[in-house]
Every structure is written in C-alpha cells, then in structure tokens.
Amino acid sequence: MSDNITGSSGKPGPLALLPAIAAAGLLRLSGFRRPAPPAPPDDGPHNPEGFEEEDVDVRRTAYVVAGLAAFVAAAITAVGLMMHLFGAWHVADTPRLTPQQTAKVQPPPPNLQGAPYEDLARLEAQETAQTTTYAPLPGGRARIPVERAMRLIAGKSLEPSAFESPALEPSAFESPPAAAGAPVR
C-alpha cells in the first residue's frame, strides 16, 4: 500500500489524499469544532464576515457613465452646430469675387521648365553634335570634329604666321567627307 501512496519516483501517488480525507470525515463525525474567534469591538458598522456591507451600485454607475456619454455627445453636437452657423454667416458676409479675381493668372516669362531633364538631354545632344560632326559654316568655312582638329594642330605652332608659311604640308589638312560640305581652309 505504501507504493500507491508514494510512487517509485518519490512523488505522491494517486491515493495520497485518502488519509487526509478520512481524517476530515472522522473530525466531522465526532462533532469537534474550532472555537469561534473573539467578536470585534463594536466601533463601526456591524459586519461579522469582514467584508463590505454592500457592493458598488451598478445602476448608479451605469447612470453616471450614460450621463457622461450624453454630455460629451451634446458638446460635440453644439460645437458642430456652432461651426456650421459661423461658417454660413462668414460666407454670407463675404462679397462675390470679381472676374479679375477669378481669372487664370499667367506669370510673365521666363516660365519654369515643364520637363527640365528632357531639355537638358536635348541641349547635351545638340552640343555633342556640334563638337563631333562636320558641317558647313557661313563664309565658305566648315566645322570639323574637335578630335580631328586636335590631331591636325598637334605639334604645330598656333601663331598666325605659322599657318601662312609655305613649310606647312598641304597633306596635313585633309578634306572632310564629300557629304559634309565645303573643304577646310
């Protein structure tokens, strides 16, 4: 029977409460009762259990909460009504706008760019075309690419008299392609 009360692991088994239940039943049958505690002094409301005599009144609490909710709703309604009335009075006092006030205003030029990135790309493409292509210029002159001009001028003097001297070889100045326009001078 000791194996049922304490199991093999030392923990209480399923029948461990049986002796306590049996002892409680014997005490009840014997009529033994604990002595009553001494009565508290009578200096307050009579409450032998030691608890409050009454709980919170739920009805009164519900009335207070409902009254607060009604007050908040009335305040919100009053503020909304006042805003509506003051807004209507303000609009009624405001004169009508004139045609000059309602006309579309166009600012004077220069106006802001509508698509600055497209304008920049267009400008860069134009500048690239001017520095990398052949083209005729007024007065019988021609535009040549910058790289070609640098190759032609490399190692030569930039003095105006150097270009007029007969020492320059005419083969150094090659003509641009036939489709580009006038020859280089």
Secondary structure, DSSP 8 states (H G I E B T S, - for coil): -HHHHB-TTSSB-TTTTHHHHHHHHHHHHHT----------SSS---TTSS-SS---HHHHHHHHHHHHHHHHHHHHHHHHHHHHHHHHHHHHS----HHHHS-----SS---S-HHHHHHHHHHHHHHHHHS-EEETTTEEE--HHHHHHHHTTS--SHHHHHSTTS-GGGS----GGG-S---
